[in-house]
């Protein structure tokens, strides 16, 4: 008998055409996204400590306005507006205002006053200012505290450190 007919030779599958254009577009999109995100992060880190608004015209005025906001107005937001961006910590400022409020509720009619802030040392963009803070109560209790402030010049004078 004759041999059975042979099967046709295996031709395999043809390789699909490579879509290089799609791969290049995907890579370009990823690179653009990385650059945008990286630029956003750099902008955030650069601008987050930027001073907003204008500081005081003199170092002693910055200290006086800061003390007024803390001890007389008892307004943490107003006090924060006199603090340099590098040192601005809303939680710490609010805690200090809360401490003053606690004095107000603990002692009989406490009054806070301070000597006129005096510039002890001033260089181009930095000054050291000192004052004496006094708390007096209705029952004649008196407490004094010497305070020293570091004030910096950026867009005006800003309180940066209290010691």
N, C-alpha and C positions, 0 to 999 in steps of 0.2 A: 504494500500500500504506500501511497505517496506520503511523505512527511507532512505533518499539519502545517498550515501556513504560519509563518513567523510573525511575531508581534512587531509593530513598528519600533524603531530604536527610540530610547528614552531621550526626550529633548530637554527635560528639566524645565524649571520656571525661569522666565527671563527676569533679570534683575530690574527692580523698579528704578526709574530715574531718580537720582538723588535730588532732594529739594533743598539746595544750599541757600536759596533766597530766604526761606522760612527760618532756617537756623540762624542766619546772619541777622535777620530782623529780631528774633528772640533775644539774641546776645546783646544787640544794640539797645533793646528795651530794658534789659536787666542793668546794663551799664548806666543808662539815663536815670533809672530809678535809684540806683546806689548813689549817684552824684546828687540827685535832688534831696534824698534823705540826709546824706552827709552834709550838704549845704544848710539844710534846715537845722540840724544839730549844732553846727558851728555858729550859725546866726543866733540860736537860742542861748548858747553858752556865752557868746560875746555880749549880747544885749541884756541878759537877765540882771546884770549888776549895773546897768546904766542908770545914772541919776535921772529922775523925772522931776520936772519942775525946776525951781530955782532956789538955791540955798540962801542963807542969810548974807548980808553985806559984810559983816564983821564976825570974827570968831566968838567974841563975847556975846554978841546978839544971838548967835546960833545956840549957845549954851543957855542963855536966859529964856529963849523961846521953848527949848526942850524942857527945862525945869518947869516952866509955866504949864506946859501941856501935861506933864506927869503929876505935879503936886497941887496945882490950882484947878485946872480944867478936868483933870483925871480922865483924859481922853487918849487911849492908846493909839488910835489912828492918827491923831494930830501929832503925837509924840514921834511916831514912826516917820512922819513927813519931815522931820528934822534930823533923821539918822541917815548916814551914808549907806548906799546900797550894799556895800561889802559887809557891813555889820548889822544890817536890818534883819531882825528876827522878831517877827510879830508875836510869837508865843512868849518870848522873854519880856518884851515891852508890856504885853498884856498882864503878865505875872507881876511886874513892878507896879502897874496901876492897881491891880488887885491887892497888892501888899499895902499900898497907900489907903485904899478903901477899907482894908481891915483895921488900920490904925484909926481911921475915922469912926469905925463902929466900936472899937475897943476903948479908946481914950475919950475923955470929955472934950468935945469941940477942939480937936487938934488944928493948929494953924501952922503952915509951913512958910518960911521965908528964907532968903539966902542973901548973902552979901553980893554986891555988884560983881559979876564975873570979871576976873582980872587975867589978862594975857600974860603968862609967865615967860613964854618962849615962842617965837614965831619965825619960821623959815618960809621960803616961797609958798609952798602948798600945804604946810602943816603948822599947827599951833597947839600949845598946851595952855589950857585955861583952868584956873582954880577958883573955888568959891567955898563958903562955909554954909551948909544947910542947917537950919535950926527948926525944930518942931517944939511948939509951946502948946500946952493944954490949958483948959479952963481951971483945972485944979493946981496950976502953977508948976507942972512938971516941964522940964526943959531937956532937950537932947540936941547935941550938936554933932555934925559929921563934916569932915573935910572931904571935898570932892575934887578930883582932878580929871579933866576931860581932854581927850585928844580930838582935835577938830581938823578936818581936811578941806582943802579948796578944790572944787571941781567946777560945778556951775553955781558957785556961791560956796558958803561955808556950811559944813555938815558935821554933826557929832558922830564920831566913830568909836570912841571908847570912853568908858567911865570907870575910874578907879578910886 
